Each structure stands twice: as structure tokens, then as C-alpha cells.
Amino acid sequence: MEREVQQLVDMGATPAQARAALKKYNDVMQAAERIFDGAFDHITDDSEDVEMKSVSERAPSTSITRTATPDDDEDGAGDDDEDGYGDDAEEDDDENEYMDYDSDYEPTKGDSGQGASTADPYAGIFFSKDRREEVIEVEEDPDVVTVSLGKEKEKVKLMTQGQWMKGCPEGGEQGFLFSQYHELSEGRCPCPHGCGATVPRQKQDFFALFSDFSTYIMHLRKIAPRKCATCRKPFCFACGEPMSEADQKDSECLFHCPNLQGVILGVGLAMVEETYLDERLEKVDDKIAKPAAGRRRKAADTPSPHGSASMDDDDFVVPGIGKKAKLGTGYAGDVREDHSGQIEALAAQKLKDEKLANLLKSVRMYLPNLNRDGGGKSCDYLPHPTTLAHLRRRFNFVSSQLLRNDSLLDMSERSALYFELLEWLETISCHEALASMMAMPIMVPSSVKSVTTRKSSKSGPQIRERTIVYEGSSGPRELLEAIVIQAQAAMKGLEAGAKAAEGKAEMTEDQKRQTSDDKGKGKDTPKVSSEENAKLLGFCKRILGTAKAIDRSLRETKGDKFVERLHAALPKIPGTSRGQEGADVIVGAKDSDEDVEKAYVDWAGRVRFEYCDLTIPPAQDAPEDETPHYKFFYNTEARMLANSDIPRRSLAIAKELAVLTTNLPVAWNSSIFLRVDETRVDVIKALITGPEGTPYYNGCYLFDIFLGPSYNQSPPSVKYMTTNGGKYRFNPNLYADGKVCLSLLGTWSGPGWVAGRSTLLQVLISIQSMILCDEPYLNEPAWASCAGTAQSKAYSANVRRMVVRTAMLNNLKNPVEPFEDVIRTHFRLKARSITKQLDEWLEEDDGRGLNSDGGMPHSHGGTPRASSSGNGFREDVEELKSLLARLAAGEDISEASSSRS
């Protein structure tokens, strides 16, 4: 028993805990699991001395400072009867099996007072990201040995115990990893045929890190099938069990036992992780060495909870109007960029992707797979316990980084790698023992609490101990859903073009002229083949197919309750607006500002992008085949392009929609909402809420957007609609007639639209950050040096008066279609904040009369008054505050009277 006690002590248990666990559980690994799960935390150390090994001999990843998941009991995860995790579980004398997180255990009718058919055994376990674990991990210098490969020899590093166990915050999994490493790297393997012979095991047998995975596999095929030197009978060097002649074949020998499968996946995924990290380091080095060459968007290292646009500060050049914007706004069309290294960079990226994809494909052969060609192997039916540990830490790391790429276009261009990633996800989800990891949060290192360095002995190598804090983040299926949303949007754009081609009728002369005319915004370009469209469409279908396959497998292996809980936590897919998106968002007077802000951002993230019907109902006597009219400034242009088939345009719109669905910025301070016609994806309406710190703050500003016949070789058409019937000019760049003055749109001098590269998202962010700015007076070039002057302050005061009357009060009383619910929910959730804002604006008002053209210098004829009561501003503020109070109280203000001009 002392040997078993020492093993548990090496894993981090105290001698007293080890003895108590072994007394209850005869198996060392079962005892280790229960110790790491806290079942024996109440046992204090006894007086017996147990010799402790040096730190170099201890389990590197032992969770000595592990902390329990906070508040488990509050979310139901600590229900002893339901999940088997309770501290009292060991009190049951009849309990001989530990139920881990992948158990299919379901309570009977006697458990928790409910039937097994309705119980959800996974409640509170799989979907909470609130977990936090502290783990001590050890880094040590690896040994280097020479390994013989037939006639050739290769110097290889040996995987250390610290490397083998690195990144594993789960106590039970640490025990399995520790046990397998020591079983396969030391001691002797006895002949199973009873002749008494043994064969020594060494680290280089199973833990040699060769230059490539195929060499490692060749090495294992050489050493795994053994013949006893004494009795000459075959056996497996990994598990110590007999092997048949069929098992000894090169194609079968590595599928003989779970032990081989576990070590192959562990070493193989370590190579995958290292290859991926090496590529990322190369990108960083290239970026530092050549910052101007071929810049590309990159995947975020951490997920964005609200999908805001992530752009490098120097990816875009800000047009030279107004103040310098806080956000990137567009490529510099008038500036020549150096593209000399771009083609080389793309070619290099393709080679790296192919290398990683080929490695993933080679390792995937050894994943547990009951559907493999020729049928499942023995190890497929009973995977080694370390298999899930390898997947949850190493594969999850690589896959989560790739799935956080927020560009569907980039994924499509790197399809070789992403197709292989999707194959992995499907294969994992189809195995009952692994499928649950698709829904489980990924544990990622959030911080390093401490680092200590010591020597294992006087002459030994240095050992570094790190205390790492792991926290839960989005799981694989949740990360995939963000890509699913983009794929659905892209398919909608592509299918719209396909439907137009199917129903294509003879074009009129005006339509032909419209299609070929790019209004001088861009150069004529030859019509492209639909091959690229078909490629993107195929990639999107593959993504959707993978998501459906995962859900189907989870439903078959884990049940309906599991899938329902999973789907409830997934990002919601943009759909058709029903006009009640904010009705379920309730905030009370007692809610803190932080709670209200969180509720607002969560709501805005759900409704920022939707499809809706923007058509005008046809007259009763209208012909059935008449082209519909749209509630839209560009109605005529849209109708002229009905049934047109322009492949380049369809592809550009598909890519645009994919980005917009998940990248529109939403925040308490300012958000962008989009509504796209469900049948004409080129017909778009946008609503931007004014940014904090500006005279536009919390106002709602509507824009009509049309993606014309030459999009995106030329910019979209954009019209500003919040003008009080064409009377108010809110900004030097926003005219009363709706003109939007912006170089990206070709309506102002400066850096302009770059064909094929600039996007609608850049246009929207340009308007949000550059036009709706803190000192709009400076947006007029002649006044750019007048910051802080009396004229600038007077201009901002006048803007505030127009904003309250039109962008706030009028919009609240008569919300514009299709943003009725968005506008009312925006003002309801921010009623408390806007009321304070209005009081501040009232104090800052200069008493001048409202100037409809924005208070341009030539019209500053008015003189300051003693108060704001004479200009109607106070009355507007009081009426708006009254409506806000009614909204906050839950009253219906839809019948509010029309505002005066």
C-alpha cells in the first residue's frame, strides 16, 4: 500500500488523504480522482511520515492550489443526487463508480423527486463559464537523445512530464495523464504469456518528439509490436497484452489498444499546437520587420462578447476631415500602398495552412471513430481516459483560435485548413465519450499568479514552477455558431443573386444603362466568373452541415435536454424583425447602472442586424408580376436592378453581409443597427445612436443605403434621413437634403474608396466616429483651427437643440420604420441616463434660437438671450423627460401626438 500512497502524494495529495482514499477505493486512479474533486479535503494530515520526492519527481501539473468552482450550489452544479459531484457522495457504501462529467448517468424516479425522462443530468455542469481553477505547472529543460530509425539516426527532444501535462486544469484528467506518462516512460513491461520475461520502457520509446508526425508513427510501428525474447510470442509494448497476427500488421498495430491511442493523440496534438504557435510567432516577427507589407485582418486572441468590429489602428487611414477619429474608418484610396509583398505573403500563408491541415489530417486518423473505413477498432469503442484531456486542452486551444477568426472571407480563402477543422469537430461530436466537449466551456489561462525557479538537485537542471489561473470561455459549438451566422448571411446574399438570374427578364434600355453605369465612382471592370461565388457557397454549406451534424450527434448521444440547453446559450441567428425585440428587456428603478448597461448591450447585440420586409404593399389593382416598391430613398434605383445578375456584385454583397451580421459595434455609448430587406439584400437601412461626449449623444440617426450595380468596385449610395423633413442640417457633413459628405463615398476630397477592399462597415464607422464627433464645427475645412472657440461652442449648442427636437423627441413620438422597437427600447433602457444628460444640456444652452441650417457663420445673426425658455429648448426637454418617465414606468406612448417642426 505504501507504493500507492507515494503515487498519490506525488500527485499532490497529503499522506492522510492518500490513505483514506485508498482505504475506500482499491484503485489508485479512482482514489486520485476523488481526492482531486475535493471529496477528502476535510481530512487533515496525520503524524505518520511519508518520504516526499524532490520537486523534479513530482507531477508537474498537479493542482496543488486548485480552487473549487465558485458558487457551484447556486447554479445547481452541486446537486449531489443529480451530478454525483457532492462531498457526501463517498458516504454511500454501495457507490463503487465515480461519475465524471462525461457520464450518461440519469437520476431515477427516486432522485430529486422527478422522473428520469424529464431530468437533465447536465444542468449547471456544461454551460457555465464561471469556473476558475488555479494550477501549478512545471517547466523543465527536455533531454536530447539519439533514436535509431532503421539505418538512420535522429537527435530528438524527449517530452517532459511538464509538457505532457501542461494546460490541464482538471484534477481527474491530471491523474490519468500522470499515470500514463509514468507507465510508458519507466519500469518494465512483463510478457503476458507467463514466461517471466520483461522489457524495460524508456522515455524515448513513446515520448520522442521527432521532426514530423509521420516519423513518430513509423517509430511506433517499429517498437509497439514485440516478440518476447524468451517465449517468442507477440505482445503489445504499450499495454502489455497479447497481439494476434492481424494486430501486428503495420496498418493495424497502432489501433491495438487505448494506451497507444492516448499517447499518439497526446504527442500528435502537441505537435499540432507547436506548429500553430510557430506560425503565429512568424506572423508577429514579419509584422514587426515589415509593418507596411500586405496587412491582413487577424483572428482575435480572445472572443468578443458582443462581436464589435476589431480593426488594427493602422489598418485604415482616416480621411482628413474633422478631428482624428477614435476608430479606423477606411483605406486611403489616394495613397499608393506597397503591395509588393502581398502575393508572397498569401502564398506563404497557403503553405503554412496546408502544413497544419496535413498534420491535423494525419493525427485525426487516431481519433476514436466508430465510423472509420473498415469499421471501428477496439480502441475506438473504449478510448483511453487521456484522450478527452488531450482534446480539451490542445485541440480546443488551436480550434478556438481558428474559430475566432471574424472573417468568413479569410476562412474561405484558407478552406484547406478550415475544412479539416470541420472534419475534426464532426468526428469528435459523433463519439459518445467525446461529444459533450462540444458544449463544455474551454478553460483558458487568464493570468500567471507567480513564477518560481529552483534546481531539482545541486547539479540538476533548473525547474520553473508557474501558478496559472484558468477561466472558462466559449465552447467549440458556441464559437462555431458565430461562423454559422456569417455563413447564413453570405448564402442569403449569394442566393439572392441566383434567384435574380433564374427569374431574369428582358431588361429595358434604362435598366441596361443603369447596370453598365457606375456613376463615375469606379472604373469599368470585366464581368467575373461565378466560380468564386460557387466556392464561397460550398464553404458556407459545409459550415452549416457541420453544425447540423454536431447537433444531431449530441441529440443522439446526450439527449434532447442537453441540446436544448446548449442552444439556449448560443448566439442568436439574425432573423426577420417582428417588432417586439425589446419587450422582454426589463430594468427597474432599483437596478444599478452596471446592470442597466449590461441589459442594454445584451439587447443591442441581439437586434443589431435583422432581415425585414421593406416593400410597400402593392395596390389592389396592381399586376401580379409588378416589381415591388420599397420604403426607401433609392426605390427607383432598386427597382431598376430587379432580376439583374451581376456575379461580382453578388459575391461582394455576400461577403459584406457575413461581416455585418457579427461585427456591427454595439455599446452603451453608441451602437449601429442594420435592417436588410429579406428579399433584396442590397436594400439596407441603418440607425446609428450618437456617441457619448458629443452633441449627438443618444440621438437616433437614420440612413438609407443602396448597394448599387457596381458595388463594391464603387462605394454604396448613402442618404441621411433624420433631417426634420429636409429642414435641419446637423453637421457640415450632413446636409438638410440628406447628402452625406465623406471621402469614402466620393462626396468629399481625400482618401477614398478602394475597389474590392473598402467596406460598408468602414463607411458606417466613419459616420459614427468622424461625422458624429465631439466638435462638429471643425468638420468644415475653413474652421478646422477653431477648436474651443465661442463659434464652435455655439454651433454645438445649436446641434443639441436640433438633436433633442428631431433625433430624440420626434423619433420617440413617431419612430421611423423599421426601427420602431429599437428606438423605443433604446430610450426606455437609457431613460435614467438621458434624463441626467438633458439637465446638463439645458444648463449649457446659450439661449440662442434654433438655427435650422446648423448655425453656419453667415447666419449667426441672433443675440444671446437670458435663458433657453425663449427658444423652445426647455419645452422640448421637459416633454422628452415626461415621455422618458412614462416609458420607464412601462406605459405605452405609441399614441403620442406628432411633434411640431
Sequence and secondary structure as in RCSB ss.txt:
>XXXX:A:sequence
MEREVQQLVDMGATPAQARAALKKYNDVMQAAERIFDGAFDHITDDSEDVEMKSVSERAPSTSITRTATPDDDED
GAGDDDEDGYGDDAEEDDDENEYMDYDSDYEPTKGDSGQGASTADPYAGIFFSKDRREEVIEVEEDPDVVTVSLG
KEKEKVKLMTQGQWMKGCPEGGEQGFLFSQYHELSEGRCPCPHGCGATVPRQKQDFFALFSDFSTYIMHLRKIAP
RKCATCRKPFCFACGEPMSEADQKDSECLFHCPNLQGVILGVGLAMVEETYLDERLEKVDDKIAKPAAGRRRKAA
DTPSPHGSASMDDDDFVVPGIGKKAKLGTGYAGDVREDHSGQIEALAAQKLKDEKLANLLKSVRMYLPNLNRDGG
GKSCDYLPHPTTLAHLRRRFNFVSSQLLRNDSLLDMSERSALYFELLEWLETISCHEALASMMAMPIMVPSSVKS
VTTRKSSKSGPQIRERTIVYEGSSGPRELLEAIVIQAQAAMKGLEAGAKAAEGKAEMTEDQKRQTSDDKGKGKDT
PKVSSEENAKLLGFCKRILGTAKAIDRSLRETKGDKFVERLHAALPKIPGTSRGQEGADVIVGAKDSDEDVEKAY
VDWAGRVRFEYCDLTIPPAQDAPEDETPHYKFFYNTEARMLANSDIPRRSLAIAKELAVLTTNLPVAWNSSIFLR
VDETRVDVIKALITGPEGTPYYNGCYLFDIFLGPSYNQSPPSVKYMTTNGGKYRFNPNLYADGKVCLSLLGTWSG
PGWVAGRSTLLQVLISIQSMILCDEPYLNEPAWASCAGTAQSKAYSANVRRMVVRTAMLNNLKNPVEPFEDVIRT
HFRLKARSITKQLDEWLEEDDGRGLNSDGGMPHSHGGTPRASSSGNGFREDVEELKSLLARLAAGEDISEASSSR
S
>XXXX:A:secstr
 HHHHHHHHHHT  HHHHHHHHHH SSHHHHHHHHHTTTTTT    S       GGGS TT  TT    TTGGGG
TTT HHHHS SGGGGG TT  S   TT      TTSTTS TTT  TTTTTSS    EEEEEEEEE   EEEEEET
TEEEEEEE  HHHHHTT   HHHHHHHHHHHHHHHSSEEE TTSS  EEE  HHHH EE SSHHHHHHHHHHHSE
EE TTT  EEETTT  B  TTTTSTTTGGGS HHHHHHHHHHHHHHHHHHHHHHHHHHHHHHHH TTSS      
SS  TT      TTTS   SSSS  SS     TTS    TTHHHHHHHHHHHHHHHHHHHHHHHTTS  TTSTT 
  HHHHS  HHHHHHIIIIIHHHHHHHHT   HHHHHHTHHHHHHHHHHHHHHHTSTTTGGGGTS EEEEEEEEE
EEEEESSSSS EEEEEEEEEEEE  HHHHHHHHHHHHHHHHHHHHHHHHHHHT     HHHHHHHH  TTSS   
    THHHHHHHHHHHHHHHHHHHHHHHHHHHH HHHHHHHHHTS     B  S TTTT    TTS HHHHHHHH
HHHHHHHSEEEE  EE   TTS TT   EESSTTHHHHHHTTT   HHHHHHHHHHHHHHHHH    SS  EEEE
EESS TTEEEEEEEB TTSTTBT EEEEEEE  TTTTTS  EEEE  STTTT   BTTB TT BB  GGGTSSSS
S   TTT  HHHHHHHIIIIIS S GGGGSGGGTT TT HHHHHHHHHHHHHIIIIIIIIHHHS  TT HHHHHH
HHHHTHHHHHHHHHHHHHH       TT   GGG      SSGGGGTHHHHHHHHHHHHHHHHTT   TT     
 
